[in-house]
Amino acid sequence: MEGRIIKPYTMPPTDTLKYWDSEFKLTKTVVSNNIEYDPRVRPWYVGAKQARGCYWTDLYILFRNKKPAITCSCPVIASDGRIGGVWAIDIELDEISTFLKSLKIGKSGIAFIINEKNEVVAYPEMSRFIREENGTVRPVRVEELGVESVSTAFREYAATGGRKLNFESGGVRYFASISDFPKSFPVTWKIALIVPERDFVAGAMEEMHRILLVCAAILAIAVILAAFIARGITRPIRLLAEETGRIKDLHLEDRGAITSYIKEIQLMSSAVSAMKKGLQAFRRYVPAELVRQLIKTGKEARIGGQKEELTVMFSDIKGFTTIAERTNPEDLIHQLSEYFDELTRILSDNRGTVDKYIGDGILAFWGAPIQDDEHAVNACRAGLACRDRIAELNRNWQSEGKSPFITRIGISTGETLVGNVGSSERMNYTVMGDNVNLASRLEGANKLYGTQVIVDRRTCESASDEFLFRLLGRAALRGRSGETTIYELVGKTTGNEAEANAALCTAFTRGVEAYLAREWDKAFAIFSDLSARLPEDAPTGFYLERCRQYRDDPPGEDSRGVEKLRS
């Protein structure tokens, strides 16, 4: 706080400035003899003298520090009515602005003061409401502040006269309050407060945001837990569904146990596993393709059959009874199981259906229950693969001191009765008829010719594009009337040995044709040449011996070269 005492009539004249702190203790005194200041001409003095009462000046510049201010002054009137002096208080506007700026009205609210002319008396930023023009300082009007929210508020105030306003400016909503100073105040001033709406709800919004974040975190955790729990439920169910689908198609390979912490799912998994094991055992007795077809068509297995053109294979091990007599039963079972495993796999891989195991023999067929337009080709392919695999097995067994299984195979193609036979309680899907008997007889014909795989004419004609056959001749088979032309399955039409095998088949066929035509010398010459090149070829040795015999002692004229097989 400052005080000033001017004594112009003393000698020398003095101009004294005194400063007090907030507790009204004198802190400083400045005395000057240079009197430049005459208060009697100042606006506050003139105004108070003329008003003969309390007077408030407009904004002006203080003489002593050149700061903008307003002054409140009151005259001292003597008893005779003369004015003896004037008391005045200067209010520096920078102090009011500092005070307004220090007010905390929300986070970004502002307070300011205006007079009856809508001129800004005080504002938190003094530079906004003081302007100097032509060396003269003047106040600015509200609309000159350049603050959009303030201008909008006063337009609303002017239009509505409302002292409490709620408006929007620049995309932000505001609350405003414009109030008059108390009536006891000597001038007509107004104080205005403008606060963004968000300042009032900021706390609530922040709290809401925190709550939303917490809720989002809880929701995320819940979703993760739900996904984990759902996966724990759906994954084993999905795996069980896939497993049952595979079981439906009789794909019964072990893919590991399906585990779950849910008791019911675990029980279901155990039941599926038990069912799969049961079906694995069941599949060893019933053709898998038959079961797949029944499941696919939805038909019930019934007694009955139908005639189809099929290819049938019958295999048998040479001298198995003798082998069984001199072999330990346990060792024989293991060796026979290995033999059946290998041949069954080959037959299945080539689309064959294993009908049954007859002692050491196997009965298989192609073309049912799944239709196969190349049943003869697939049967021949399986026959060659079995022949080659048996040769490998025999080499291994002989190196281990075991007896080899010399296997003979017969393959025939023709009309065959195929279907279910048995009773309503137990039945067997099998093939019957002359074609099955023919395959069995062809297997036996290998004994005469020393061959491994013999086929009939229908099989030869159906598969001749892919396989090489050599004519063995005509045979009268036991249990069949008439003659049967038989062939040996030699090999494929392609591969490393195809050229040599084709030459053998051509030469051998010429020899057989000469033999059947009773041209003994010609046939003998052909077979002699073949024997020189293939001394271990059993069919060549058979015909060479027959030609030698018939050349010296020809059969009767009614003989047509038909071999009669009675066993």
C-alpha positions as CSV (number, residue, x, y, z in Angstrom):
1,M,0.0,0.0,0.0
2,E,1.2,3.5,-0.9
3,G,0.5,6.9,0.5
4,R,1.5,10.4,-0.9
5,I,1.8,13.7,0.9
6,I,2.5,16.8,-1.2
7,K,3.5,20.1,0.5
8,P,3.8,22.7,-2.3
9,Y,4.0,25.7,0.0
10,T,6.8,24.7,2.3
11,M,10.3,25.8,1.8
12,P,11.5,23.8,0.1
13,P,8.3,22.1,-1.2
14,T,8.2,18.3,-0.6
15,D,6.6,15.3,-2.3
16,T,6.7,12.3,0.1
17,L,5.8,8.7,-0.9
18,K,5.3,6.2,1.9
19,Y,4.9,2.4,1.5
20,W,3.3,0.0,4.0
21,D,3.2,-3.8,4.0
22,S,0.1,-6.0,4.4
23,E,0.3,-5.5,8.1
24,F,0.4,-1.7,7.7
25,K,4.0,-1.4,8.9
26,L,5.9,1.4,7.2
27,T,8.6,-0.2,5.0
28,K,9.8,2.7,2.9
29,T,9.7,6.5,2.6
30,V,10.8,8.5,-0.5
31,V,11.0,12.3,-0.3
32,S,11.4,14.5,-3.4
33,N,11.7,18.3,-3.6
34,N,10.7,18.2,-7.3
35,I,7.0,18.6,-7.4
36,E,5.6,17.8,-10.8
37,Y,2.3,16.3,-9.7
38,D,-0.8,18.5,-9.0
39,P,-3.7,16.4,-7.8
40,R,-6.1,19.2,-8.3
41,V,-6.1,18.7,-12.0
42,R,-6.4,14.9,-11.9
43,P,-9.8,13.3,-13.0
44,W,-10.5,11.8,-9.6
45,Y,-10.1,15.2,-7.9
46,V,-12.1,17.1,-10.4
47,G,-14.8,14.5,-10.5
48,A,-15.2,14.3,-6.7
49,K,-15.3,18.1,-6.4
50,Q,-18.0,18.4,-9.0
51,A,-20.0,15.5,-7.7
52,R,-19.6,16.7,-4.1
53,G,-19.7,13.0,-3.3
54,C,-18.1,9.7,-3.9
55,Y,-16.7,9.5,-7.5
56,W,-15.3,6.6,-9.6
57,T,-13.1,7.5,-12.5
58,D,-12.9,5.7,-15.8
59,L,-9.8,3.9,-16.7
60,Y,-6.7,6.1,-17.0
61,I,-2.9,6.1,-16.6
62,L,-1.5,6.7,-13.2
63,F,1.0,9.6,-13.0
64,R,3.5,8.0,-10.7
65,N,4.0,4.6,-12.3
66,K,2.2,4.9,-15.7
67,K,-0.1,1.9,-14.9
68,P,-3.7,1.7,-15.9
69,A,-6.0,2.2,-13.0
70,I,-9.3,3.5,-11.7
71,T,-9.6,5.8,-8.7
72,C,-12.3,6.1,-6.1
73,S,-12.4,9.7,-4.6
74,C,-14.5,11.5,-2.0
75,P,-14.5,15.3,-1.2
76,V,-13.9,16.7,2.3
77,I,-16.6,19.3,2.7
78,A,-16.3,21.9,5.5
79,S,-19.2,23.1,7.6
80,D,-19.7,26.2,5.5
81,G,-20.0,24.0,2.4
82,R,-16.5,24.7,1.0
83,I,-14.5,21.7,-0.3
84,G,-11.3,21.5,1.8
85,G,-9.8,18.5,0.0
86,V,-10.4,15.1,-1.6
87,W,-9.5,11.7,-0.4
88,A,-8.7,9.1,-3.2
89,I,-7.8,5.4,-3.5
90,D,-6.1,4.2,-6.7
91,I,-7.0,0.7,-7.8
92,E,-4.4,-0.6,-10.2
93,L,-6.0,-2.9,-12.8
94,D,-3.0,-5.2,-13.0
95,E,-3.6,-6.1,-9.4
96,I,-7.3,-6.9,-10.1
97,S,-6.3,-8.9,-13.2
98,T,-3.8,-10.9,-11.1
99,F,-6.5,-11.5,-8.5
100,L,-9.0,-12.7,-11.2
101,K,-6.3,-14.9,-12.7
102,S,-5.7,-16.5,-9.4
103,L,-9.3,-17.5,-9.0
104,K,-9.9,-21.3,-9.6
105,I,-13.2,-21.6,-11.4
106,G,-13.2,-25.1,-12.5
107,K,-10.2,-26.0,-14.7
108,S,-10.5,-23.3,-17.3
109,G,-13.3,-20.9,-16.2
110,I,-12.7,-17.2,-16.2
111,A,-14.1,-14.2,-14.3
112,F,-14.1,-10.6,-15.4
113,I,-15.7,-7.2,-14.6
114,I,-17.5,-4.8,-16.9
115,N,-19.0,-1.4,-16.4
116,E,-22.4,0.0,-17.5
117,K,-20.9,0.7,-21.0
118,N,-20.0,-3.0,-21.4
119,E,-16.4,-1.9,-21.2
120,V,-14.1,-4.4,-19.6
121,V,-12.8,-3.1,-16.2
122,A,-10.8,-6.2,-15.3
123,Y,-9.8,-9.4,-17.0
124,P,-7.3,-12.2,-16.1
125,E,-5.1,-11.1,-19.0
126,M,-4.7,-7.4,-18.8
127,S,-3.2,-7.2,-22.3
128,R,-6.6,-8.1,-23.7
129,F,-8.6,-5.2,-22.3
130,I,-6.2,-2.3,-22.4
131,R,-5.5,-0.7,-25.7
132,E,-3.4,2.3,-26.6
133,E,-4.4,4.4,-29.5
134,N,-2.7,7.6,-30.5
135,G,-0.9,7.8,-27.2
136,T,-4.1,7.4,-25.3
137,V,-5.1,4.3,-23.3
138,R,-8.7,3.2,-23.6
139,P,-10.7,0.2,-22.3
140,V,-12.1,-2.4,-24.8
141,R,-15.7,-3.5,-25.0
142,V,-16.7,-7.1,-24.4
143,E,-17.1,-7.9,-28.0
144,E,-13.5,-6.6,-28.7
145,L,-11.9,-9.1,-26.4
146,G,-11.5,-11.6,-29.1
147,V,-12.7,-14.5,-26.9
148,E,-15.5,-16.3,-28.7
149,S,-17.0,-17.9,-25.6
150,V,-17.2,-14.4,-23.9
151,S,-18.8,-12.8,-27.1
152,T,-21.3,-15.6,-27.4
153,A,-22.3,-15.3,-23.7
154,F,-23.0,-11.6,-24.0
155,R,-24.9,-12.0,-27.2
156,E,-27.1,-14.5,-25.3
157,Y,-27.3,-12.2,-22.4
158,A,-28.3,-9.3,-24.6
159,A,-30.9,-11.4,-26.4
160,T,-32.5,-13.1,-23.4
161,G,-31.6,-10.9,-20.4
162,G,-31.0,-14.2,-18.5
163,R,-28.4,-14.0,-15.8
164,K,-27.8,-17.8,-15.9
165,L,-26.9,-19.0,-19.3
166,N,-26.1,-22.4,-20.9
167,F,-24.8,-22.0,-24.5
168,E,-22.5,-23.6,-27.0
169,S,-19.5,-22.0,-28.6
170,G,-16.9,-23.6,-30.9
171,G,-18.4,-27.0,-30.3
172,V,-18.1,-26.7,-26.5
173,R,-20.9,-26.1,-24.1
174,Y,-20.5,-23.4,-21.4
175,F,-22.3,-22.2,-18.3
176,A,-22.3,-18.5,-17.7
177,S,-23.4,-16.2,-14.8
178,I,-23.6,-12.4,-15.1
179,S,-24.4,-10.5,-11.9
180,D,-24.6,-6.9,-10.8
181,F,-22.4,-5.7,-8.0
182,P,-24.3,-5.0,-4.8
183,K,-26.4,-1.9,-4.7
184,S,-24.3,-0.4,-2.0
185,F,-21.4,-0.3,-4.5
186,P,-21.2,3.2,-5.8
187,V,-20.9,2.2,-9.5
188,T,-22.9,0.0,-11.8
189,W,-20.5,-2.8,-12.5
190,K,-21.2,-6.4,-13.4
191,I,-19.1,-9.5,-12.7
192,A,-19.3,-12.3,-15.2
193,L,-18.2,-16.0,-14.8
194,I,-17.9,-18.3,-17.8
195,V,-17.0,-22.0,-17.3
196,P,-17.0,-24.9,-19.8
197,E,-19.6,-27.5,-18.9
198,R,-16.9,-30.2,-18.9
199,D,-15.2,-28.5,-15.9
200,F,-18.3,-29.4,-13.9
201,V,-18.6,-32.9,-15.1
202,A,-14.8,-33.5,-15.6
203,G,-14.6,-35.4,-12.3
204,A,-17.6,-37.4,-13.0
205,M,-16.3,-38.1,-16.6
206,E,-12.9,-39.1,-15.3
207,E,-14.5,-41.3,-12.8
208,M,-16.7,-42.7,-15.5
209,H,-13.7,-43.3,-17.7
210,R,-12.0,-45.1,-14.8
211,I,-15.0,-47.2,-14.3
212,L,-15.2,-47.9,-18.0
213,L,-11.6,-48.9,-18.0
214,V,-12.0,-51.1,-15.0
215,C,-15.2,-52.6,-16.6
216,A,-13.3,-53.1,-19.9
217,A,-10.5,-54.8,-18.1
218,I,-12.9,-57.0,-16.2
219,L,-14.8,-57.7,-19.5
220,A,-11.5,-58.6,-21.3
221,I,-10.5,-60.9,-18.5
222,A,-14.0,-62.4,-18.5
223,V,-13.8,-62.9,-22.3
224,I,-10.4,-64.5,-22.0
225,L,-11.6,-66.8,-19.2
226,A,-14.8,-67.5,-21.1
227,A,-12.8,-68.3,-24.3
228,F,-10.5,-70.5,-22.3
229,I,-13.4,-72.3,-20.6
230,A,-15.3,-72.5,-23.9
231,R,-12.2,-73.9,-25.6
232,G,-11.9,-76.4,-22.8
233,I,-15.5,-77.4,-23.6
234,T,-15.7,-77.0,-27.4
235,R,-12.3,-78.4,-28.3
236,P,-12.8,-81.8,-26.9
237,I,-16.4,-81.8,-28.3
238,R,-15.1,-80.9,-31.7
239,L,-12.4,-83.5,-31.4
240,L,-15.0,-86.1,-30.4
241,A,-17.2,-85.1,-33.4
242,E,-14.2,-85.5,-35.7
243,E,-13.3,-88.8,-34.1
244,T,-16.9,-90.1,-34.5
245,G,-16.8,-89.0,-38.1
246,R,-13.6,-91.0,-38.6
247,I,-15.1,-93.9,-36.8
248,K,-18.1,-93.7,-39.1
249,D,-15.7,-94.2,-42.0
250,L,-13.9,-96.9,-40.1
251,H,-10.7,-95.0,-39.8
252,L,-9.8,-96.4,-36.5
253,E,-6.1,-95.3,-36.1
254,D,-5.1,-94.3,-32.6
255,R,-4.8,-90.5,-32.5
256,G,-4.3,-90.2,-28.7
257,A,-6.8,-89.8,-25.9
258,I,-9.2,-86.8,-25.8
259,T,-9.0,-85.3,-22.3
260,S,-11.3,-82.8,-20.6
261,Y,-11.9,-81.6,-17.1
262,I,-15.6,-81.9,-17.6
263,K,-16.8,-85.2,-16.3
264,E,-19.5,-85.8,-18.9
265,I,-17.1,-85.1,-21.8
266,Q,-14.5,-87.4,-20.3
267,L,-17.0,-90.2,-20.0
268,M,-18.0,-89.6,-23.6
269,S,-14.4,-89.7,-24.7
270,S,-13.9,-93.0,-22.8
271,A,-17.0,-94.4,-24.5
272,V,-15.7,-93.4,-28.0
273,S,-12.3,-94.9,-27.2
274,A,-13.9,-98.1,-26.1
275,M,-16.1,-98.1,-29.2
276,K,-13.1,-97.6,-31.5
277,K,-11.3,-100.5,-29.9
278,G,-14.3,-102.7,-30.3
279,L,-14.6,-101.7,-34.0
280,Q,-10.9,-102.3,-34.5
281,A,-11.5,-105.9,-33.4
282,F,-14.8,-106.1,-35.3
283,R,-13.1,-104.9,-38.5
284,R,-10.8,-108.0,-38.4
285,Y,-13.9,-110.1,-39.0
286,V,-15.9,-108.0,-41.4
287,P,-14.8,-106.2,-44.6
288,A,-14.4,-102.5,-43.8
289,E,-15.7,-101.4,-47.1
290,L,-18.9,-103.4,-46.5
291,V,-19.5,-101.6,-43.2
292,R,-18.8,-98.2,-44.8
293,Q,-21.3,-98.9,-47.5
294,L,-23.9,-100.0,-45.1
295,I,-23.4,-96.8,-43.0
296,K,-23.3,-94.6,-46.1
297,T,-26.5,-96.1,-47.6
298,G,-28.3,-96.5,-44.3
299,K,-29.3,-100.0,-45.3
300,E,-29.7,-102.9,-42.9
301,A,-27.6,-106.0,-43.4
302,R,-30.0,-108.7,-44.7
303,I,-29.6,-112.3,-45.8
304,G,-29.4,-112.4,-49.6
305,G,-27.2,-111.7,-52.5
306,Q,-26.9,-110.8,-56.2
307,K,-24.9,-111.7,-59.2
308,E,-22.1,-109.4,-60.2
309,E,-19.1,-109.7,-62.4
310,L,-16.2,-109.9,-60.0
311,T,-12.6,-111.1,-60.0
312,V,-11.8,-113.7,-57.3
313,M,-8.4,-114.7,-55.9
314,F,-7.6,-117.8,-54.1
315,S,-4.1,-118.5,-52.5
316,D,-2.6,-121.5,-50.8
317,I,0.7,-122.4,-49.3
318,K,2.5,-125.4,-50.8
319,G,3.1,-128.3,-48.4
320,F,1.8,-126.4,-45.4
321,T,0.8,-129.6,-43.6
322,T,4.3,-130.8,-43.8
323,I,5.7,-127.4,-42.6
324,A,3.2,-127.5,-39.7
325,E,4.4,-130.9,-38.6
326,R,8.0,-130.0,-38.3
327,T,7.6,-126.4,-36.9
328,N,7.0,-125.3,-33.3
329,P,3.3,-124.3,-33.2
330,E,4.0,-120.9,-31.5
331,D,6.7,-120.1,-34.1
332,L,4.3,-121.2,-36.9
333,I,1.5,-119.0,-35.7
334,H,3.9,-115.9,-35.6
335,Q,5.2,-116.7,-39.1
336,L,1.7,-117.3,-40.5
337,S,0.4,-114.0,-38.8
338,E,3.3,-112.1,-40.5
339,Y,2.4,-113.7,-43.8
340,F,-1.3,-112.9,-43.5
341,D,-0.6,-109.3,-42.3
342,E,1.6,-108.6,-45.4
343,L,-0.8,-110.2,-47.9
344,T,-3.9,-108.6,-46.4
345,R,-2.3,-105.2,-46.5
346,I,-1.4,-105.6,-50.2
347,L,-4.9,-106.8,-51.0
348,S,-6.6,-103.9,-49.2
349,D,-4.2,-101.4,-50.7
350,N,-5.3,-102.6,-54.2
351,R,-9.0,-102.3,-53.3
352,G,-9.6,-106.0,-52.6
353,T,-12.0,-107.4,-50.1
354,V,-10.7,-110.3,-48.0
355,D,-13.5,-112.8,-47.7
356,K,-12.0,-115.3,-45.3
357,Y,-8.9,-117.2,-44.3
358,I,-9.2,-120.9,-45.0
359,G,-6.5,-122.5,-43.0
360,D,-3.3,-121.2,-44.7
361,G,-5.3,-120.0,-47.7
362,I,-6.9,-116.6,-48.5
363,L,-10.1,-115.9,-50.4
364,A,-10.4,-112.4,-51.7
365,F,-12.4,-110.6,-54.4
366,W,-12.7,-107.3,-56.3
367,G,-15.8,-105.4,-57.5
368,A,-17.9,-105.6,-54.3
369,P,-19.1,-104.2,-52.0
370,I,-17.7,-101.1,-53.7
371,Q,-18.1,-101.1,-57.5
372,D,-14.7,-101.3,-59.3
373,D,-14.6,-101.1,-63.1
374,E,-11.0,-102.3,-63.1
375,H,-11.4,-105.2,-60.7
376,A,-9.4,-107.6,-62.9
377,V,-6.5,-105.1,-63.2
378,N,-6.5,-104.5,-59.5
379,A,-6.5,-108.2,-58.8
380,C,-3.6,-108.8,-61.1
381,R,-1.7,-105.9,-59.5
382,A,-2.3,-107.4,-56.1
383,G,-1.3,-110.9,-57.3
384,L,2.1,-109.6,-58.6
385,A,2.7,-107.6,-55.4
386,C,1.9,-110.7,-53.2
387,R,4.3,-112.8,-55.3
388,D,7.1,-110.3,-54.9
389,R,6.5,-109.7,-51.2
390,I,6.4,-113.4,-50.5
391,A,9.7,-113.8,-52.2
392,E,11.2,-111.2,-49.9
393,L,9.6,-112.8,-46.8
394,N,11.0,-116.2,-47.8
395,R,14.5,-114.9,-48.2
396,N,14.3,-113.4,-44.7
397,W,12.8,-116.6,-43.2
398,Q,15.3,-118.8,-44.8
399,S,18.1,-116.7,-43.3
400,E,16.5,-117.2,-39.9
401,G,16.3,-120.9,-40.4
402,K,12.5,-120.9,-41.0
403,S,10.6,-122.8,-43.7
404,P,9.7,-120.7,-46.8
405,F,6.0,-120.4,-47.7
406,I,5.8,-121.2,-51.4
407,T,2.5,-119.7,-52.4
408,R,0.3,-120.5,-55.3
409,I,-2.4,-118.1,-56.5
410,G,-5.4,-118.5,-58.8
411,I,-7.4,-115.5,-60.3
412,S,-10.6,-115.7,-62.2
413,T,-13.1,-113.2,-63.6
414,G,-16.8,-113.9,-64.1
415,E,-20.3,-113.8,-62.9
416,T,-20.3,-114.4,-59.1
417,L,-23.0,-114.5,-56.4
418,V,-22.1,-112.0,-53.7
419,G,-24.0,-111.2,-50.6
420,N,-24.9,-112.1,-47.0
421,V,-25.3,-115.8,-46.1
422,G,-25.9,-117.3,-42.7
423,S,-28.7,-116.7,-40.1
424,S,-30.5,-113.6,-38.9
425,E,-28.3,-113.7,-35.8
426,R,-25.0,-114.2,-37.6
427,M,-24.1,-113.8,-41.2
428,N,-21.1,-113.6,-43.5
429,Y,-20.6,-111.4,-46.5
430,T,-19.0,-113.7,-49.1
431,V,-18.9,-114.9,-52.7
432,M,-20.1,-118.1,-54.1
433,G,-20.5,-119.9,-57.4
434,D,-18.6,-121.3,-60.3
435,N,-16.2,-118.4,-60.5
436,V,-15.1,-119.0,-57.0
437,N,-14.5,-122.7,-57.7
438,L,-12.6,-121.8,-60.8
439,A,-10.2,-119.5,-58.8
440,S,-9.6,-122.4,-56.4
441,R,-8.9,-124.9,-59.3
442,L,-6.6,-122.4,-61.0
443,E,-4.6,-122.1,-57.8
444,G,-4.3,-125.9,-57.9
445,A,-3.2,-125.9,-61.5
446,N,0.0,-124.2,-60.4
447,K,1.1,-127.6,-59.1
448,L,1.2,-129.1,-62.6
449,Y,3.0,-126.2,-64.3
450,G,5.3,-125.1,-61.5
451,T,4.0,-121.6,-61.6
452,Q,2.8,-119.1,-58.9
453,V,0.0,-117.1,-60.4
454,I,-2.5,-118.5,-63.0
455,V,-5.5,-116.6,-64.4
456,D,-8.4,-117.5,-66.7
457,R,-9.1,-116.1,-70.2
458,R,-11.5,-113.3,-68.9
459,T,-8.9,-112.0,-66.5
460,C,-6.2,-112.1,-69.2
461,E,-8.4,-110.2,-71.7
462,S,-9.5,-107.6,-69.1
463,A,-5.9,-106.8,-67.9
464,S,-3.8,-107.4,-71.0
465,D,-3.2,-103.6,-71.5
466,E,-1.2,-103.4,-68.3
467,F,0.1,-106.9,-67.7
468,L,2.0,-109.6,-69.6
469,F,0.5,-113.2,-69.7
470,R,1.8,-116.3,-71.3
471,L,-0.5,-119.0,-72.5
472,L,-0.1,-122.2,-70.5
473,G,-2.6,-124.3,-72.5
474,R,-6.0,-125.8,-72.0
475,A,-7.0,-127.7,-68.9
476,A,-9.9,-129.8,-67.8
477,L,-10.3,-128.8,-64.2
478,R,-11.8,-131.0,-61.5
479,G,-15.5,-130.2,-60.9
480,R,-15.9,-128.3,-64.2
481,S,-17.2,-129.5,-67.5
482,G,-15.3,-128.6,-70.7
483,E,-12.0,-127.0,-71.2
484,T,-10.5,-123.9,-69.6
485,T,-7.8,-121.8,-71.3
486,I,-5.3,-120.8,-68.6
487,Y,-2.5,-118.2,-68.5
488,E,0.4,-117.3,-66.2
489,L,0.6,-113.7,-64.9
490,V,4.2,-112.9,-65.7
491,G,4.7,-109.2,-65.1
492,K,3.8,-105.6,-66.1
493,T,4.0,-104.2,-69.6
494,T,6.3,-101.5,-68.4
495,G,9.5,-101.6,-66.3
496,N,13.0,-103.0,-66.6
497,E,12.0,-106.6,-67.2
498,A,9.1,-105.9,-69.5
499,E,11.0,-106.5,-72.8
500,A,12.5,-109.8,-71.7
501,N,9.1,-111.0,-70.3
502,A,7.3,-110.0,-73.5
503,A,9.8,-112.0,-75.6
504,L,9.4,-115.0,-73.2
505,C,5.6,-114.8,-73.5
506,T,5.7,-114.6,-77.3
507,A,8.1,-117.5,-77.7
508,F,6.3,-119.6,-75.2
509,T,2.9,-119.0,-76.8
510,R,4.3,-120.1,-80.1
511,G,5.5,-123.3,-78.5
512,V,2.2,-124.0,-76.8
513,E,0.3,-123.4,-80.1
514,A,2.6,-125.8,-81.9
515,Y,2.1,-128.3,-79.0
516,L,-1.7,-128.0,-79.3
517,A,-1.5,-128.5,-83.1
518,R,0.5,-131.8,-82.4
519,E,3.6,-130.4,-84.1
520,W,5.8,-132.1,-81.6
521,D,9.2,-131.4,-83.3
522,K,8.5,-127.7,-83.8
523,A,7.2,-127.4,-80.2
524,F,10.3,-129.3,-78.9
525,A,12.6,-127.0,-80.8
526,I,11.0,-123.9,-79.3
527,F,11.0,-125.2,-75.8
528,S,14.5,-126.5,-76.1
529,D,15.7,-123.0,-77.1
530,L,13.8,-121.5,-74.2
531,S,15.2,-124.1,-71.8
532,A,18.7,-123.2,-72.9
533,R,18.1,-119.6,-72.0
534,L,15.9,-120.2,-69.0
535,P,16.9,-123.5,-67.5
536,E,14.9,-123.0,-64.3
537,D,11.7,-122.0,-65.9
538,A,9.2,-124.7,-64.8
539,P,6.5,-124.3,-67.5
540,T,9.2,-124.7,-70.2
541,G,10.5,-127.8,-68.5
542,F,7.0,-129.2,-68.3
543,Y,6.3,-128.8,-72.0
544,L,9.8,-129.9,-73.0
545,E,9.2,-133.2,-71.3
546,R,5.8,-133.6,-72.8
547,C,7.1,-132.9,-76.3
548,R,9.9,-135.4,-75.8
549,Q,7.4,-138.0,-74.6
550,Y,4.8,-137.4,-77.4
551,R,7.5,-137.2,-80.1
552,D,8.5,-140.7,-79.3
553,D,5.1,-142.0,-78.3
554,P,2.3,-139.7,-79.8
555,P,-1.1,-139.8,-78.1
556,G,-4.3,-140.9,-79.8
557,E,-5.7,-138.8,-82.7
558,D,-8.5,-137.6,-80.5
559,S,-6.1,-135.9,-78.1
560,R,-6.3,-132.2,-78.2
561,G,-3.5,-131.3,-75.7
562,V,-6.0,-130.8,-72.8
563,E,-4.4,-131.4,-69.4
564,K,-6.8,-133.2,-67.0
565,L,-6.4,-132.0,-63.4
566,R,-8.1,-134.4,-61.0
567,S,-6.9,-133.0,-57.7
